[in-house]
Amino acid sequence: MTELEIDAFLNIVKYGSITKAAEILYISQPALSRRIKSLESELQYKLFIRQKGVRNITLTPQGEAFVLIAEKWKELWLETKDISPISKNTMFHISAIDSINSYILSKVYKTFIEENNHIHLVIHNLHSQDSYKYVENKLVNLGFISNDMYSKDVKTVPIFSEKMCFISNTENNYPNVVHPSNLDCKWEIRLPWNPEFDKWHNYWFGTTSKSLIIVDKMSILDDFLQIKNSWAIVPFSIGNWLVKNNKNLQISELEEAPPDRIYYYIQHINYKSEYVDKFLRILQKYLETIPGIVVLLKYI
């Protein structure tokens, strides 16, 4: 698998045509086709459905699944090319789930860089399962996850826990204390926090319940909560941040709430670095300033 083959595949997907992709890459169509055939031969499955007389390309199911992998491969390849002018010791890779990256770590990153401005910080936004794979393969130095897993090569350490709360638009007039039995799931903006939350959700709303919207990106939650009657269940730190930045939102306490959400850091068992220690100390100090959080990390 080469960079030329990955570029050929991604450009065909982007422009929807082998003809257009060949023009952009300044190569002939037969040469472009050979790159795709070579890639398919290595992968041992077809990426495109080939139809005579049809100009626009169609991806096979395997091709659709390969798009994200190809984009990640390209990103990692570009990073490897950037290493040459940079001392390996100054590169520090961190992965984190979206909710921690957006609402917790952004300020920690800033402080860390201010105190260690010789560091080349690389941040990856990854789901918990992907973070484990990156740490196992030593692609990242430190990961932050919420769904803990077992890996013989990875150390998993609790950082903090927090309660889940109910958040809604003030115009909806939800009470200050809310019981799940009084909620209508059809107005829920649902986020798949962790398996424990899913079990709680299935208990109160059933396995076949239909939420208004299901999202996995925190950045769009604020907009969706402007929908009349909409509501969401979120960790307190996120709810607190949203209310601070939007006066139209309010937090309510949940009766018979989901289990507290626990966050962890992960690192390879054979990896030790002063930068990890520095970063975790800054993180602990910052966590101690956030209301509603129980700090489990004892690094100072």
Backbone torsions as a table, in degrees:
resi	resn	phi	psi	omega
1	MET	NA	123.2	-175.9
2	THR	-119.7	166.1	177.6
3	GLU	-62.3	-37.3	179.6
4	LEU	-63.5	-39.5	179.9
5	GLU	-68.5	-42.3	178.4
6	ILE	-64.4	-43.0	177.6
7	ASP	-60.9	-40.8	179.1
8	ALA	-60.6	-47.8	-179.5
9	PHE	-62.3	-49.8	-176.1
10	LEU	-65.4	-35.1	179.1
11	ASN	-71.7	-36.1	175.7
12	ILE	-64.2	-42.8	177.6
13	VAL	-62.5	-43.6	-176.5
14	LYS	-64.2	-44.9	-174.0
15	TYR	-97.3	-7.2	175.2
16	GLY	69.8	13.5	-175.2
17	SER	-156.5	135.2	175.5
18	ILE	-66.8	-38.2	179.6
19	THR	-59.2	-49.3	-178.5
20	LYS	-66.7	-41.8	-180.0
21	ALA	-62.3	-39.1	179.2
22	ALA	-64.9	-38.4	177.7
23	GLU	-63.1	-44.6	-178.3
24	ILE	-64.0	-38.1	-177.1
25	LEU	-88.0	-3.8	179.5
26	TYR	58.3	44.0	174.2
27	ILE	-133.8	166.9	179.6
28	SER	-76.6	157.5	178.1
29	GLN	-61.9	-41.6	178.2
30	PRO	-60.6	-38.9	179.1
31	ALA	-65.3	-39.6	178.5
32	LEU	-65.2	-42.3	179.1
33	SER	-62.3	-37.6	178.9
34	ARG	-64.6	-36.8	178.0
35	ARG	-63.6	-41.2	179.3
36	ILE	-66.8	-41.8	179.1
37	LYS	-63.5	-38.2	177.6
38	SER	-64.4	-41.2	178.6
39	LEU	-64.9	-44.4	179.4
40	GLU	-63.7	-36.6	179.3
41	SER	-63.8	-40.0	179.0
42	GLU	-70.8	-39.9	-178.8
43	LEU	-75.1	-25.5	-178.9
44	GLN	68.0	32.5	168.6
45	TYR	-156.6	157.7	-178.8
46	LYS	-79.3	140.7	178.0
47	LEU	-98.0	-29.8	-176.8
48	PHE	-127.7	148.6	171.5
49	ILE	-89.7	118.5	-176.7
50	ARG	-96.9	122.2	-180.0
51	GLN	-128.0	126.8	179.6
52	LYS	-64.2	135.2	177.2
53	GLY	82.0	-2.0	179.6
54	VAL	-107.3	119.5	-174.4
55	ARG	-79.0	-41.2	-177.6
56	ASN	-76.8	139.6	-177.2
57	ILE	-85.8	155.9	175.4
58	THR	-129.7	130.1	179.5
59	LEU	-79.4	142.6	169.0
60	THR	-73.7	166.0	175.0
61	PRO	-54.9	-38.5	177.6
62	GLN	-67.4	-36.8	177.8
63	GLY	-63.8	-41.0	178.1
64	GLU	-61.8	-42.7	179.8
65	ALA	-67.9	-28.8	-176.0
66	PHE	-77.6	-18.5	-177.2
67	VAL	-56.8	-51.0	-178.4
68	LEU	-62.9	-39.6	179.1
69	ILE	-63.7	-42.7	179.9
70	ALA	-63.1	-40.2	179.2
71	GLU	-65.0	-40.9	177.8
72	LYS	-65.8	-41.3	179.1
73	TRP	-59.6	-44.0	-179.8
74	LYS	-63.7	-42.4	179.8
75	GLU	-62.0	-45.0	179.8
76	LEU	-66.2	-36.6	179.2
77	TRP	-63.5	-42.2	178.4
78	LEU	-63.7	-37.3	178.8
79	GLU	-65.3	-39.1	179.4
80	THR	-64.6	-33.4	178.7
81	LYS	-71.3	-25.1	179.9
82	ASP	-78.8	-12.5	-175.0
83	ILE	-68.3	-34.3	-171.0
84	SER	-52.3	-45.6	-179.8
85	PRO	-84.3	2.3	-174.5
86	ILE	-119.8	133.5	175.1
87	SER	-63.1	132.5	-177.9
88	LYS	-57.6	-32.4	-177.9
89	ASN	-67.7	-18.1	-178.5
90	THR	-93.1	-4.5	-179.8
91	MET	-91.5	128.2	-177.5
92	PHE	-132.0	112.5	-176.7
93	HIS	-99.2	129.8	177.3
94	ILE	-126.8	135.6	173.0
95	SER	-117.4	149.9	-179.7
96	ALA	-159.0	151.1	173.0
97	ILE	-68.0	158.1	-172.4
98	ASP	-58.3	-42.5	-175.3
99	SER	-64.6	-37.7	178.0
100	ILE	-72.7	-42.3	178.9
101	ASN	-58.3	-44.8	-172.9
102	SER	-76.8	-38.9	-168.8
103	TYR	-113.0	-10.6	-178.8
104	ILE	-121.2	-54.2	-167.2
105	LEU	-80.3	-18.6	-175.7
106	SER	-55.9	-43.6	179.4
107	LYS	-74.1	-31.0	178.4
108	VAL	-67.8	-41.2	176.6
109	TYR	-56.9	-44.9	-177.2
110	LYS	-60.7	-47.8	179.5
111	THR	-63.7	-41.5	-179.2
112	PHE	-60.7	-44.9	-179.8
113	ILE	-68.3	-38.8	178.1
114	GLU	-61.6	-35.5	-178.8
115	GLU	-87.7	-16.5	-178.1
116	ASN	-137.3	63.1	-172.0
117	ASN	-72.6	-2.3	174.4
118	HIS	-87.6	-5.7	-177.3
119	ILE	-83.3	136.8	172.1
120	HIS	-97.8	100.3	-175.1
121	LEU	-88.8	129.8	177.9
122	VAL	-120.1	121.7	-174.9
123	ILE	-111.0	129.1	178.2
124	HIS	-114.9	130.3	176.3
125	ASN	-95.1	104.2	-172.4
126	LEU	-133.9	149.3	170.2
127	HIS	-67.9	161.0	-175.9
128	SER	-55.2	-46.6	-177.7
129	GLN	-61.2	-40.6	179.4
130	ASP	-68.0	-36.1	178.6
131	SER	-60.9	-41.1	178.0
132	TYR	-59.3	-43.4	-179.2
133	LYS	-64.3	-41.8	179.8
134	TYR	-64.2	-41.2	179.4
135	VAL	-68.5	-42.7	178.5
136	GLU	-57.6	-39.7	-178.2
137	ASN	-89.7	6.9	177.8
138	LYS	59.4	34.2	175.5
139	LEU	-87.4	-22.7	173.5
140	VAL	-129.7	152.5	-177.8
141	ASN	-89.5	-27.7	-175.2
142	LEU	-151.0	132.7	-179.6
143	GLY	-125.1	153.6	177.7
144	PHE	-126.8	122.3	-172.1
145	ILE	-135.5	168.7	174.9
146	SER	-120.9	-22.2	178.5
147	ASN	-104.3	100.4	-176.3
148	ASP	-76.5	143.4	-179.6
149	MET	-131.8	167.2	175.1
150	TYR	-95.4	132.0	171.3
151	SER	-146.6	128.1	-177.3
152	LYS	-66.3	-18.5	-177.2
153	ASP	-101.7	-0.9	-173.2
154	VAL	-124.6	132.3	174.3
155	LYS	-90.4	129.1	-179.5
156	THR	-117.2	121.0	-173.9
157	VAL	-128.0	127.6	177.6
158	PRO	-63.3	139.9	179.0
159	ILE	-107.1	-54.6	179.7
160	PHE	-158.8	163.7	175.2
161	SER	-130.0	159.7	178.1
162	GLU	-156.6	154.6	179.5
163	LYS	-75.9	157.8	172.6
164	MET	-93.2	145.9	-179.1
165	CYS	-134.6	167.8	-179.8
166	PHE	-100.6	132.3	179.6
167	ILE	-130.3	141.2	-177.6
168	SER	-156.1	174.0	175.3
169	ASN	-78.9	139.0	-177.7
170	THR	-60.0	-27.7	-179.3
171	GLU	-67.9	-17.6	-177.6
172	ASN	-80.4	-13.4	175.1
173	ASN	58.2	39.3	172.3
174	TYR	-71.8	148.2	-178.5
175	PRO	-70.3	169.3	-179.6
176	ASN	-71.1	-23.8	175.5
177	VAL	-124.6	125.4	-173.9
178	VAL	-120.3	136.0	174.6
179	HIS	-106.8	136.3	-176.5
180	PRO	-57.4	-27.6	-179.5
181	SER	-67.6	-16.7	-179.7
182	ASN	-98.3	7.5	-176.7
183	LEU	-102.0	142.8	176.2
184	ASP	-99.6	114.9	-174.0
185	CYS	-64.0	-21.5	-176.7
186	LYS	-68.3	-11.2	177.3
187	TRP	-105.6	9.1	-175.4
188	GLU	-82.0	134.2	165.9
189	ILE	-94.1	103.9	-169.4
190	ARG	-99.2	135.9	175.1
191	LEU	-123.0	132.4	-177.3
192	PRO	-81.1	82.8	-170.4
193	TRP	-65.9	-51.3	179.3
194	ASN	-168.9	170.7	-178.7
195	PRO	-58.8	-35.1	179.4
196	GLU	-64.2	-40.1	177.3
197	PHE	-65.6	-41.6	179.7
198	ASP	-60.7	-40.5	178.3
199	LYS	-63.0	-44.2	178.1
200	TRP	-61.3	-44.6	-178.8
201	HIS	-62.5	-42.8	179.3
202	ASN	-64.6	-35.3	179.8
203	TYR	-63.6	-45.9	-174.8
204	TRP	-86.6	-30.7	-173.3
205	PHE	-117.2	-7.6	178.1
206	GLY	87.7	157.0	-176.7
207	THR	-77.0	-16.1	-178.4
208	THR	-104.8	8.5	-177.7
209	SER	-64.8	146.7	-179.5
210	LYS	-113.0	114.7	176.9
211	SER	-81.4	160.6	178.6
212	LEU	-61.5	-48.3	-179.5
213	ILE	-146.1	141.4	172.5
214	ILE	-116.4	125.0	-177.9
215	VAL	-132.2	160.0	173.4
216	ASP	-129.5	15.9	176.5
217	LYS	-121.6	123.3	-177.0
218	MET	-68.3	-26.3	-171.5
219	SER	-64.0	-23.2	-178.6
220	ILE	-102.1	-0.3	-178.5
221	LEU	-62.4	-41.6	-178.2
222	ASP	-55.2	-46.9	-178.4
223	ASP	-64.6	-41.1	-177.4
224	PHE	-67.8	-28.4	179.7
225	LEU	-74.5	-2.1	173.6
226	GLN	-82.7	-11.7	178.2
227	ILE	-69.2	134.8	-177.7
228	LYS	-58.6	135.0	178.9
229	ASN	73.3	-3.8	-177.1
230	SER	-71.9	154.6	178.3
231	TRP	-154.2	165.5	178.3
232	ALA	-149.8	156.9	173.3
233	ILE	-112.0	121.7	-172.4
234	VAL	-137.1	159.5	171.0
235	PRO	-61.2	150.0	-173.1
236	PHE	-59.6	-38.1	-178.4
237	SER	-61.0	-38.0	178.4
238	ILE	-71.6	-44.1	177.5
239	GLY	-59.6	-43.6	179.3
240	ASN	-61.7	-42.3	179.3
241	TRP	-64.8	-42.7	-179.0
242	LEU	-64.7	-41.8	179.9
243	VAL	-67.4	-38.2	177.8
244	LYS	-60.2	-35.8	-174.1
245	ASN	-99.7	0.8	178.4
246	ASN	-150.1	108.1	-176.8
247	LYS	-70.5	-10.1	179.5
248	ASN	-84.1	-2.6	-177.7
249	LEU	-109.3	153.6	178.8
250	GLN	-140.6	151.8	176.3
251	ILE	-102.5	138.2	173.2
252	SER	-123.1	150.7	177.2
253	GLU	-77.6	146.5	179.1
254	LEU	-103.8	125.1	168.7
255	GLU	-80.4	145.9	-177.0
256	GLU	46.6	53.7	-174.2
257	ALA	-71.6	164.4	173.3
258	PRO	-63.0	162.1	176.0
259	PRO	-57.4	149.1	176.3
260	ASP	-55.8	145.5	178.2
261	ARG	-87.9	131.1	-179.8
262	ILE	-111.7	137.0	178.8
263	TYR	-113.5	151.3	-176.1
264	TYR	-134.8	156.4	164.4
265	TYR	-109.0	150.1	-179.8
266	ILE	-131.2	146.3	173.6
267	GLN	-153.4	157.9	-179.7
268	HIS	-66.0	139.9	-175.7
269	ILE	-63.8	-21.5	-179.1
270	ASN	-99.1	8.6	-177.2
271	TYR	-109.5	126.4	174.6
272	LYS	-132.8	140.1	-178.0
273	SER	-155.9	141.9	174.8
274	GLU	-63.6	-27.0	-179.3
275	TYR	-68.8	-35.4	175.4
276	VAL	-62.1	-47.3	179.1
277	ASP	-59.1	-45.6	-179.9
278	LYS	-62.5	-44.5	-177.6
279	PHE	-64.7	-43.5	-178.0
280	LEU	-67.8	-32.9	176.5
281	ARG	-66.7	-42.0	177.2
282	ILE	-63.9	-41.9	179.5
283	LEU	-62.0	-44.4	-179.4
284	GLN	-61.0	-45.2	179.1
285	LYS	-58.7	-41.9	-178.4
286	TYR	-69.3	-41.0	-180.0
287	LEU	-59.9	-34.7	-178.3
288	GLU	-68.5	-10.9	178.4
289	THR	-95.7	-7.3	-173.9
290	ILE	-95.0	122.7	179.1
291	PRO	-63.7	146.1	173.7
292	GLY	83.7	0.4	-178.7
293	ILE	-105.7	135.4	174.1
294	VAL	-101.8	112.1	-176.1
295	VAL	-80.2	122.0	179.8
296	LEU	-102.0	-17.6	-178.8
297	LEU	-78.3	124.5	179.9
298	LYS	-122.0	82.6	-173.5
299	TYR	-108.3	-16.9	-175.5
300	ILE	-95.9	NA	NA
